[in-house]
Amino acid sequence: MKKYIKLLIIVIITCLIIVGYLLHKSKKEHYIETQEKRIDLYFKYNLNNYHSMKVTSFKKNPMGGYFIKGFVNNKKNYKFDAVIISDTNKQFKGDLGYKEDEIGELFREKNANDRLTVDEIIEKEHLDKSEYEAEPPLFFFSGPLE
């Protein structure tokens, strides 16, 4: 009887771990997809001749924010580094790093202060804000993007 109870406890714990992992993975994927939508929206409104974006890396930094690397228009030399700062509700706002002589040439406004932020675009276009915001997962283990 004791073996049966131990086995039952092990099975229950295993099931709970699997369910927890699947919920966590789903939340992480939703967060990444939502932030990619925010970056895509930012590029649509702030770049000339923008067609597409590819995210190649999405990692959590030690300060609680996130680093996102990718490129636009299927041109690997049009690289960007996006940053999500931990004190901005963990949503992409428009903080980018890029080479001025490559992707910088595509910006409609050369001065970063004149560009629309994602929140301004959402408000201007009357988009559903809930489609462009997501809570990050409790634990974010950086790994390959699937």
Buried (B, 14 or more C-beta within 10 A) or exposed (E): EEEEEEEEEEEEEEEEEEEEEEEBEEBBBBBBEBBBBBBBBBBEBBBEEBEEBBBEEBEBEEEEBBBBBBBBBEEEEBBBEBBBBEEBEBBBBBBBEBEEEBBEBBBEEEEEEEBBBBBBBBEEEEEEEEEBBBEBBEEBEEEEEE
